[in-house]
Amino acid sequence: MPDDPTAAAPLMLEGLGFPEALRWHDGALWFSDMFRSRVMRWSLDAPGSRVETVIDAAGGGPIMPGGLGWLPDGSLLVVDCLERRVLRVAEGSDAVSVHAELAELMTYSANDMHVDPDGTAWVGGYGFDPERDEPRPSPLVRIAPDGTASLTASTFVFPNGCERDANGALLVAETFADRVSSLSHDTELTLRAELPPGSGPDGLSIAPDGTVYVALAFAAELVALPPRVIYRPEPIADGPGAGPLGVYDCAVHPDGARIAVAIASTDETLAERVDTGRIVMLELPGESS
């Protein structure tokens, strides 16, 4: 990794609203463009680095899509943040159906999601109104492969990005508690890492060598744990989207050699109007580095 990753002119996908929920699947990078009501797939190795919309609101998808994952049969699961549910798109189809209803278990918006290989999904929600309320903890929702949803016992302060490590523990970024917590055996909650106050851990991703990368939304940095800065995006210099960029999610490629990083304006009102969002592909050092 060079000392200044921004100087390396990394591969970049622009023209997005607010990219989130980055996932590598079947050789492509999938993600939700939350402010443009679409789930997209970036096939980097295809001729011309093909980008396509998988589902959008016009085709029955969410107005605000969140976390993504897959059932064992290949069906895509998408969190419908505003309607507080999880939608299902069967593999090879564009028909959208409801996989799980969460409205009775969540008062506020749903957010990110991790799906285990057996199809069990874990969904976090806001738990409070960030614009008006003091932060307070809320539980994850566990969704069985058949779509049955139930609350779990452990609580988190704005559970966001989540992923399992090599030991099977579910790592969860707590955005308004500035920490990453670890949930083992679905009940044992421990602190994995503390982050600087006000940094806002959002998405996270675990490399094959065990390194945990965390997107800090409010600090506008990508860090590796224990906290060391990997990347800071340069502000947009001019034009209608001018201003600083936040870092909202990340996804390490399965080969461990590169990481996709989602960035957009730190002004969400601006990001709703102007395509400040982009995904940057950064090189990572070898596991022996």
Contacts in CASP RR format, 6 or more apart in sequence:
PFRMAT RR
TARGET T0000
AUTHOR 0000-0000-0000
METHOD contacts of the structure
MODEL  1
MPDDPTAAAPLMLEGLGFPEALRWHDGALWFSDMFRSRVMRWSLDAPGSR
VETVIDAAGGGPIMPGGLGWLPDGSLLVVDCLERRVLRVAEGSDAVSVHA
ELAELMTYSANDMHVDPDGTAWVGGYGFDPERDEPRPSPLVRIAPDGTAS
LTASTFVFPNGCERDANGALLVAETFADRVSSLSHDTELTLRAELPPGSG
PDGLSIAPDGTVYVALAFAAELVALPPRVIYRPEPIADGPGAGPLGVYDC
AVHPDGARIAVAIASTDETLAERVDTGRIVMLELPGESS
1 230 0 8 1.000
1 282 0 8 1.000
1 283 0 8 1.000
1 284 0 8 1.000
1 285 0 8 1.000
1 289 0 8 1.000
2 8 0 8 1.000
5 230 0 8 1.000
5 231 0 8 1.000
5 282 0 8 1.000
5 283 0 8 1.000
6 231 0 8 1.000
6 232 0 8 1.000
6 233 0 8 1.000
6 234 0 8 1.000
8 282 0 8 1.000
8 283 0 8 1.000
10 280 0 8 1.000
10 281 0 8 1.000
10 282 0 8 1.000
10 283 0 8 1.000
11 44 0 8 1.000
11 49 0 8 1.000
11 280 0 8 1.000
11 281 0 8 1.000
12 278 0 8 1.000
12 279 0 8 1.000
12 280 0 8 1.000
12 281 0 8 1.000
13 42 0 8 1.000
13 49 0 8 1.000
13 51 0 8 1.000
13 278 0 8 1.000
13 279 0 8 1.000
14 275 0 8 1.000
14 277 0 8 1.000
14 278 0 8 1.000
15 275 0 8 1.000
15 277 0 8 1.000
15 278 0 8 1.000
16 33 0 8 1.000
16 36 0 8 1.000
16 264 0 8 1.000
16 275 0 8 1.000
16 277 0 8 1.000
16 278 0 8 1.000
16 279 0 8 1.000
17 33 0 8 1.000
17 34 0 8 1.000
17 35 0 8 1.000
17 36 0 8 1.000
17 264 0 8 1.000
17 271 0 8 1.000
17 272 0 8 1.000
17 275 0 8 1.000
17 276 0 8 1.000
17 277 0 8 1.000
18 33 0 8 1.000
18 34 0 8 1.000
18 35 0 8 1.000
18 36 0 8 1.000
18 248 0 8 1.000
18 264 0 8 1.000
18 268 0 8 1.000
18 271 0 8 1.000
18 272 0 8 1.000
18 277 0 8 1.000
19 31 0 8 1.000
19 32 0 8 1.000
19 33 0 8 1.000
19 34 0 8 1.000
19 248 0 8 1.000
19 249 0 8 1.000
19 262 0 8 1.000
19 263 0 8 1.000
19 264 0 8 1.000
19 277 0 8 1.000
19 278 0 8 1.000
19 279 0 8 1.000
20 31 0 8 1.000
20 32 0 8 1.000
20 33 0 8 1.000
20 34 0 8 1.000
20 66 0 8 1.000
20 67 0 8 1.000
20 112 0 8 1.000
20 248 0 8 1.000
20 249 0 8 1.000
20 262 0 8 1.000
21 30 0 8 1.000
21 31 0 8 1.000
21 32 0 8 1.000
21 65 0 8 1.000
21 66 0 8 1.000
21 67 0 8 1.000
21 68 0 8 1.000
21 79 0 8 1.000
21 112 0 8 1.000
21 113 0 8 1.000
21 249 0 8 1.000
22 29 0 8 1.000
22 30 0 8 1.000
22 31 0 8 1.000
22 205 0 8 1.000
22 249 0 8 1.000
22 250 0 8 1.000
22 251 0 8 1.000
22 260 0 8 1.000
22 262 0 8 1.000
22 279 0 8 1.000
23 29 0 8 1.000
23 30 0 8 1.000
23 31 0 8 1.000
23 68 0 8 1.000
23 69 0 8 1.000
23 251 0 8 1.000
24 30 0 8 1.000
24 251 0 8 1.000
24 252 0 8 1.000
24 253 0 8 1.000
24 254 0 8 1.000
24 260 0 8 1.000
25 69 0 8 1.000
25 70 0 8 1.000
27 43 0 8 1.000
27 45 0 8 1.000
28 41 0 8 1.000
28 42 0 8 1.000
28 43 0 8 1.000
28 44 0 8 1.000
29 41 0 8 1.000
29 42 0 8 1.000
29 44 0 8 1.000
29 251 0 8 1.000
29 260 0 8 1.000
29 279 0 8 1.000
30 39 0 8 1.000
30 40 0 8 1.000
30 41 0 8 1.000
30 42 0 8 1.000
30 54 0 8 1.000
30 68 0 8 1.000
31 39 0 8 1.000
31 40 0 8 1.000
31 42 0 8 1.000
31 68 0 8 1.000
31 249 0 8 1.000
31 262 0 8 1.000
31 279 0 8 1.000
32 38 0 8 1.000
32 39 0 8 1.000
32 40 0 8 1.000
32 65 0 8 1.000
32 66 0 8 1.000
32 67 0 8 1.000
32 68 0 8 1.000
32 78 0 8 1.000
33 39 0 8 1.000
33 40 0 8 1.000
33 65 0 8 1.000
34 64 0 8 1.000
34 65 0 8 1.000
34 66 0 8 1.000
34 81 0 8 1.000
35 64 0 8 1.000
35 271 0 8 1.000
35 272 0 8 1.000
36 56 0 8 1.000
37 56 0 8 1.000
37 57 0 8 1.000
37 61 0 8 1.000
37 62 0 8 1.000
37 63 0 8 1.000
37 64 0 8 1.000
37 65 0 8 1.000
38 53 0 8 1.000
38 54 0 8 1.000
38 55 0 8 1.000
38 56 0 8 1.000
38 57 0 8 1.000
38 65 0 8 1.000
39 53 0 8 1.000
39 54 0 8 1.000
39 55 0 8 1.000
39 56 0 8 1.000
39 61 0 8 1.000
39 65 0 8 1.000
39 68 0 8 1.000
39 76 0 8 1.000
39 78 0 8 1.000
40 51 0 8 1.000
40 52 0 8 1.000
40 53 0 8 1.000
40 54 0 8 1.000
41 51 0 8 1.000
41 52 0 8 1.000
41 54 0 8 1.000
42 49 0 8 1.000
42 50 0 8 1.000
42 51 0 8 1.000
42 279 0 8 1.000
43 49 0 8 1.000
43 50 0 8 1.000
43 51 0 8 1.000
43 52 0 8 1.000
44 281 0 8 1.000
54 76 0 8 1.000
54 89 0 8 1.000
55 61 0 8 1.000
55 76 0 8 1.000
55 78 0 8 1.000
55 89 0 8 1.000
55 94 0 8 1.000
55 96 0 8 1.000
57 63 0 8 1.000
59 94 0 8 1.000
59 96 0 8 1.000
60 96 0 8 1.000
61 78 0 8 1.000
61 80 0 8 1.000
61 87 0 8 1.000
61 96 0 8 1.000
62 78 0 8 1.000
62 79 0 8 1.000
62 80 0 8 1.000
62 81 0 8 1.000
62 82 0 8 1.000
62 83 0 8 1.000
62 87 0 8 1.000
63 80 0 8 1.000
63 82 0 8 1.000
63 83 0 8 1.000
64 80 0 8 1.000
64 81 0 8 1.000
64 82 0 8 1.000
64 109 0 8 1.000
65 78 0 8 1.000
65 79 0 8 1.000
65 80 0 8 1.000
65 81 0 8 1.000
66 78 0 8 1.000
66 79 0 8 1.000
66 80 0 8 1.000
66 81 0 8 1.000
66 110 0 8 1.000
66 111 0 8 1.000
66 112 0 8 1.000
66 113 0 8 1.000
67 78 0 8 1.000
67 79 0 8 1.000
67 111 0 8 1.000
67 112 0 8 1.000
67 113 0 8 1.000
67 123 0 8 1.000
68 76 0 8 1.000
68 77 0 8 1.000
68 78 0 8 1.000
68 79 0 8 1.000
68 113 0 8 1.000
69 76 0 8 1.000
69 77 0 8 1.000
69 78 0 8 1.000
69 113 0 8 1.000
69 114 0 8 1.000
69 115 0 8 1.000
69 121 0 8 1.000
70 76 0 8 1.000
70 77 0 8 1.000
70 115 0 8 1.000
70 119 0 8 1.000
71 77 0 8 1.000
71 88 0 8 1.000
71 115 0 8 1.000
71 119 0 8 1.000
71 145 0 8 1.000
72 117 0 8 1.000
72 118 0 8 1.000
72 119 0 8 1.000
72 145 0 8 1.000
73 90 0 8 1.000
73 91 0 8 1.000
74 90 0 8 1.000
74 91 0 8 1.000
75 88 0 8 1.000
75 89 0 8 1.000
75 90 0 8 1.000
75 91 0 8 1.000
76 88 0 8 1.000
76 89 0 8 1.000
76 91 0 8 1.000
77 86 0 8 1.000
77 87 0 8 1.000
77 88 0 8 1.000
77 99 0 8 1.000
77 113 0 8 1.000
77 115 0 8 1.000
77 121 0 8 1.000
78 86 0 8 1.000
78 87 0 8 1.000
78 88 0 8 1.000
78 89 0 8 1.000
79 85 0 8 1.000
79 86 0 8 1.000
79 87 0 8 1.000
79 110 0 8 1.000
79 111 0 8 1.000
79 112 0 8 1.000
79 113 0 8 1.000
79 123 0 8 1.000
80 86 0 8 1.000
80 87 0 8 1.000
80 110 0 8 1.000
81 109 0 8 1.000
81 110 0 8 1.000
81 111 0 8 1.000
82 109 0 8 1.000
83 103 0 8 1.000
84 101 0 8 1.000
84 102 0 8 1.000
84 103 0 8 1.000
84 105 0 8 1.000
84 106 0 8 1.000
84 109 0 8 1.000
84 110 0 8 1.000
85 98 0 8 1.000
85 99 0 8 1.000
85 100 0 8 1.000
85 101 0 8 1.000
85 102 0 8 1.000
85 103 0 8 1.000
85 110 0 8 1.000
86 98 0 8 1.000
86 99 0 8 1.000
86 100 0 8 1.000
86 102 0 8 1.000
86 110 0 8 1.000
86 113 0 8 1.000
86 121 0 8 1.000
86 123 0 8 1.000
86 143 0 8 1.000
86 147 0 8 1.000
87 96 0 8 1.000
87 97 0 8 1.000
87 98 0 8 1.000
87 99 0 8 1.000
88 96 0 8 1.000
88 97 0 8 1.000
88 98 0 8 1.000
88 99 0 8 1.000
89 95 0 8 1.000
89 96 0 8 1.000
89 97 0 8 1.000
90 97 0 8 1.000
99 143 0 8 1.000
99 147 0 8 1.000
100 121 0 8 1.000
100 143 0 8 1.000
100 147 0 8 1.000
100 148 0 8 1.000
100 149 0 8 1.000
101 149 0 8 1.000
102 110 0 8 1.000
102 123 0 8 1.000
102 141 0 8 1.000
102 149 0 8 1.000
105 141 0 8 1.000
105 149 0 8 1.000
105 150 0 8 1.000
105 151 0 8 1.000
106 125 0 8 1.000
106 127 0 8 1.000
106 138 0 8 1.000
106 141 0 8 1.000
107 127 0 8 1.000
108 125 0 8 1.000
108 126 0 8 1.000
108 127 0 8 1.000
108 128 0 8 1.000
108 129 0 8 1.000
108 138 0 8 1.000
109 125 0 8 1.000
109 126 0 8 1.000
110 123 0 8 1.000
110 124 0 8 1.000
110 125 0 8 1.000
110 126 0 8 1.000
111 123 0 8 1.000
111 124 0 8 1.000
111 125 0 8 1.000
111 126 0 8 1.000
111 158 0 8 1.000
111 159 0 8 1.000
111 160 0 8 1.000
112 123 0 8 1.000
112 124 0 8 1.000
112 159 0 8 1.000
112 160 0 8 1.000
112 161 0 8 1.000
112 162 0 8 1.000
112 203 0 8 1.000
113 121 0 8 1.000
113 122 0 8 1.000
113 123 0 8 1.000
113 124 0 8 1.000
113 162 0 8 1.000
114 121 0 8 1.000
114 122 0 8 1.000
114 161 0 8 1.000
114 162 0 8 1.000
114 163 0 8 1.000
114 164 0 8 1.000
114 170 0 8 1.000
115 121 0 8 1.000
115 122 0 8 1.000
116 122 0 8 1.000
116 164 0 8 1.000
118 145 0 8 1.000
119 145 0 8 1.000
120 142 0 8 1.000
120 143 0 8 1.000
120 144 0 8 1.000
120 145 0 8 1.000
121 142 0 8 1.000
121 143 0 8 1.000
122 140 0 8 1.000
122 141 0 8 1.000
122 142 0 8 1.000
122 143 0 8 1.000
122 152 0 8 1.000
122 162 0 8 1.000
122 170 0 8 1.000
123 140 0 8 1.000
123 141 0 8 1.000
123 143 0 8 1.000
124 138 0 8 1.000
124 140 0 8 1.000
124 141 0 8 1.000
124 156 0 8 1.000
124 159 0 8 1.000
124 160 0 8 1.000
124 162 0 8 1.000
125 138 0 8 1.000
125 141 0 8 1.000
125 158 0 8 1.000
125 159 0 8 1.000
126 138 0 8 1.000
126 158 0 8 1.000
127 136 0 8 1.000
127 137 0 8 1.000
127 138 0 8 1.000
127 158 0 8 1.000
128 134 0 8 1.000
128 135 0 8 1.000
128 136 0 8 1.000
128 138 0 8 1.000
128 158 0 8 1.000
130 158 0 8 1.000
130 176 0 8 1.000
135 157 0 8 1.000
135 158 0 8 1.000
135 176 0 8 1.000
135 177 0 8 1.000
136 157 0 8 1.000
137 155 0 8 1.000
137 156 0 8 1.000
137 157 0 8 1.000
138 155 0 8 1.000
138 156 0 8 1.000
138 157 0 8 1.000
138 158 0 8 1.000
138 159 0 8 1.000
139 151 0 8 1.000
139 152 0 8 1.000
139 153 0 8 1.000
139 154 0 8 1.000
139 155 0 8 1.000
139 156 0 8 1.000
140 151 0 8 1.000
140 152 0 8 1.000
140 154 0 8 1.000
140 156 0 8 1.000
140 159 0 8 1.000
140 162 0 8 1.000
140 172 0 8 1.000
140 183 0 8 1.000
141 149 0 8 1.000
141 150 0 8 1.000
141 151 0 8 1.000
141 152 0 8 1.000
142 149 0 8 1.000
142 150 0 8 1.000
142 151 0 8 1.000
142 152 0 8 1.000
142 186 0 8 1.000
143 149 0 8 1.000
144 150 0 8 1.000
152 186 0 8 1.000
153 187 0 8 1.000
154 183 0 8 1.000
154 187 0 8 1.000
154 189 0 8 1.000
156 172 0 8 1.000
156 174 0 8 1.000
156 177 0 8 1.000
156 181 0 8 1.000
157 174 0 8 1.000
157 175 0 8 1.000
157 176 0 8 1.000
157 177 0 8 1.000
158 174 0 8 1.000
158 175 0 8 1.000
158 176 0 8 1.000
158 177 0 8 1.000
159 172 0 8 1.000
159 173 0 8 1.000
159 174 0 8 1.000
160 172 0 8 1.000
160 173 0 8 1.000
160 174 0 8 1.000
160 175 0 8 1.000
160 201 0 8 1.000
160 202 0 8 1.000
160 203 0 8 1.000
161 172 0 8 1.000
161 173 0 8 1.000
161 202 0 8 1.000
161 203 0 8 1.000
161 204 0 8 1.000
161 249 0 8 1.000
162 170 0 8 1.000
162 171 0 8 1.000
162 172 0 8 1.000
162 173 0 8 1.000
162 204 0 8 1.000
163 170 0 8 1.000
163 171 0 8 1.000
163 204 0 8 1.000
163 205 0 8 1.000
163 206 0 8 1.000
164 170 0 8 1.000
164 171 0 8 1.000
164 206 0 8 1.000
165 171 0 8 1.000
165 182 0 8 1.000
165 206 0 8 1.000
165 210 0 8 1.000
165 212 0 8 1.000
166 206 0 8 1.000
166 210 0 8 1.000
167 184 0 8 1.000
168 184 0 8 1.000
169 182 0 8 1.000
169 183 0 8 1.000
169 184 0 8 1.000
170 182 0 8 1.000
170 183 0 8 1.000
170 184 0 8 1.000
170 186 0 8 1.000
171 180 0 8 1.000
171 181 0 8 1.000
171 182 0 8 1.000
171 183 0 8 1.000
171 192 0 8 1.000
171 204 0 8 1.000
171 206 0 8 1.000
171 212 0 8 1.000
172 180 0 8 1.000
172 181 0 8 1.000
172 182 0 8 1.000
172 183 0 8 1.000
173 180 0 8 1.000
173 201 0 8 1.000
173 202 0 8 1.000
173 203 0 8 1.000
173 204 0 8 1.000
173 214 0 8 1.000
174 180 0 8 1.000
174 181 0 8 1.000
174 201 0 8 1.000
175 200 0 8 1.000
175 201 0 8 1.000
175 202 0 8 1.000
175 217 0 8 1.000
176 200 0 8 1.000
178 194 0 8 1.000
178 195 0 8 1.000
178 196 0 8 1.000
178 197 0 8 1.000
178 198 0 8 1.000
178 199 0 8 1.000
178 200 0 8 1.000
178 201 0 8 1.000
179 191 0 8 1.000
179 192 0 8 1.000
179 193 0 8 1.000
179 194 0 8 1.000
179 195 0 8 1.000
179 201 0 8 1.000
180 191 0 8 1.000
180 192 0 8 1.000
180 193 0 8 1.000
180 195 0 8 1.000
180 201 0 8 1.000
180 204 0 8 1.000
180 212 0 8 1.000
180 214 0 8 1.000
180 225 0 8 1.000
181 189 0 8 1.000
181 190 0 8 1.000
181 191 0 8 1.000
181 192 0 8 1.000
182 189 0 8 1.000
182 190 0 8 1.000
182 191 0 8 1.000
182 192 0 8 1.000
183 189 0 8 1.000
184 190 0 8 1.000
192 212 0 8 1.000
192 225 0 8 1.000
193 212 0 8 1.000
193 214 0 8 1.000
193 225 0 8 1.000
193 226 0 8 1.000
193 227 0 8 1.000
195 201 0 8 1.000
195 214 0 8 1.000
195 216 0 8 1.000
195 223 0 8 1.000
195 227 0 8 1.000
196 219 0 8 1.000
196 227 0 8 1.000
198 218 0 8 1.000
198 219 0 8 1.000
199 216 0 8 1.000
199 218 0 8 1.000
199 219 0 8 1.000
199 221 0 8 1.000
200 216 0 8 1.000
200 217 0 8 1.000
200 218 0 8 1.000
200 219 0 8 1.000
201 214 0 8 1.000
201 215 0 8 1.000
201 216 0 8 1.000
201 217 0 8 1.000
202 214 0 8 1.000
202 215 0 8 1.000
202 216 0 8 1.000
202 217 0 8 1.000
202 247 0 8 1.000
202 248 0 8 1.000
202 249 0 8 1.000
203 214 0 8 1.000
203 215 0 8 1.000
203 248 0 8 1.000
203 249 0 8 1.000
203 250 0 8 1.000
204 212 0 8 1.000
204 213 0 8 1.000
204 214 0 8 1.000
204 215 0 8 1.000
204 250 0 8 1.000
205 212 0 8 1.000
205 213 0 8 1.000
205 250 0 8 1.000
205 251 0 8 1.000
205 252 0 8 1.000
205 259 0 8 1.000
206 212 0 8 1.000
206 213 0 8 1.000
206 252 0 8 1.000
207 213 0 8 1.000
207 252 0 8 1.000
207 256 0 8 1.000
207 259 0 8 1.000
207 284 0 8 1.000
207 287 0 8 1.000
208 252 0 8 1.000
208 254 0 8 1.000
208 255 0 8 1.000
208 256 0 8 1.000
208 287 0 8 1.000
209 256 0 8 1.000
209 286 0 8 1.000
209 287 0 8 1.000
211 224 0 8 1.000
211 225 0 8 1.000
212 224 0 8 1.000
212 225 0 8 1.000
213 222 0 8 1.000
213 223 0 8 1.000
213 224 0 8 1.000
213 225 0 8 1.000
213 230 0 8 1.000
213 250 0 8 1.000
213 252 0 8 1.000
213 259 0 8 1.000
214 222 0 8 1.000
214 223 0 8 1.000
214 224 0 8 1.000
214 225 0 8 1.000
214 227 0 8 1.000
214 250 0 8 1.000
215 222 0 8 1.000
215 247 0 8 1.000
215 248 0 8 1.000
215 249 0 8 1.000
215 250 0 8 1.000
215 261 0 8 1.000
215 262 0 8 1.000
216 222 0 8 1.000
216 223 0 8 1.000
216 247 0 8 1.000
217 246 0 8 1.000
217 247 0 8 1.000
217 248 0 8 1.000
218 266 0 8 1.000
219 247 0 8 1.000
220 232 0 8 1.000
220 233 0 8 1.000
220 244 0 8 1.000
220 245 0 8 1.000
220 246 0 8 1.000
220 247 0 8 1.000
220 266 0 8 1.000
221 229 0 8 1.000
221 230 0 8 1.000
221 231 0 8 1.000
221 232 0 8 1.000
221 247 0 8 1.000
222 229 0 8 1.000
222 230 0 8 1.000
222 231 0 8 1.000
222 232 0 8 1.000
222 247 0 8 1.000
222 250 0 8 1.000
222 259 0 8 1.000
222 261 0 8 1.000
222 282 0 8 1.000
223 229 0 8 1.000
223 230 0 8 1.000
224 230 0 8 1.000
230 259 0 8 1.000
230 282 0 8 1.000
231 247 0 8 1.000
231 261 0 8 1.000
231 280 0 8 1.000
231 282 0 8 1.000
232 247 0 8 1.000
233 245 0 8 1.000
233 246 0 8 1.000
233 247 0 8 1.000
233 261 0 8 1.000
233 263 0 8 1.000
233 280 0 8 1.000
234 245 0 8 1.000
235 242 0 8 1.000
235 243 0 8 1.000
235 244 0 8 1.000
235 245 0 8 1.000
236 242 0 8 1.000
236 243 0 8 1.000
236 245 0 8 1.000
236 265 0 8 1.000
236 276 0 8 1.000
240 273 0 8 1.000
240 274 0 8 1.000
241 265 0 8 1.000
241 270 0 8 1.000
241 274 0 8 1.000
241 276 0 8 1.000
243 265 0 8 1.000
243 266 0 8 1.000
243 267 0 8 1.000
243 270 0 8 1.000
244 265 0 8 1.000
244 266 0 8 1.000
245 263 0 8 1.000
245 264 0 8 1.000
245 265 0 8 1.000
245 266 0 8 1.000
245 276 0 8 1.000
245 277 0 8 1.000
246 263 0 8 1.000
246 264 0 8 1.000
246 265 0 8 1.000
246 266 0 8 1.000
247 261 0 8 1.000
247 262 0 8 1.000
247 263 0 8 1.000
248 262 0 8 1.000
248 263 0 8 1.000
248 264 0 8 1.000
249 261 0 8 1.000
249 262 0 8 1.000
250 259 0 8 1.000
250 260 0 8 1.000
250 261 0 8 1.000
250 262 0 8 1.000
251 259 0 8 1.000
251 260 0 8 1.000
252 258 0 8 1.000
252 259 0 8 1.000
252 284 0 8 1.000
253 259 0 8 1.000
253 260 0 8 1.000
256 284 0 8 1.000
256 286 0 8 1.000
256 287 0 8 1.000
257 283 0 8 1.000
257 284 0 8 1.000
257 286 0 8 1.000
258 281 0 8 1.000
258 282 0 8 1.000
258 283 0 8 1.000
258 284 0 8 1.000
259 281 0 8 1.000
259 282 0 8 1.000
259 284 0 8 1.000
260 279 0 8 1.000
260 280 0 8 1.000
260 281 0 8 1.000
260 282 0 8 1.000
261 279 0 8 1.000
261 280 0 8 1.000
261 281 0 8 1.000
261 282 0 8 1.000
262 277 0 8 1.000
262 278 0 8 1.000
262 279 0 8 1.000
263 277 0 8 1.000
263 278 0 8 1.000
263 279 0 8 1.000
263 280 0 8 1.000
264 271 0 8 1.000
264 276 0 8 1.000
264 277 0 8 1.000
264 278 0 8 1.000
265 271 0 8 1.000
265 274 0 8 1.000
265 276 0 8 1.000
265 277 0 8 1.000
270 276 0 8 1.000
271 277 0 8 1.000
END
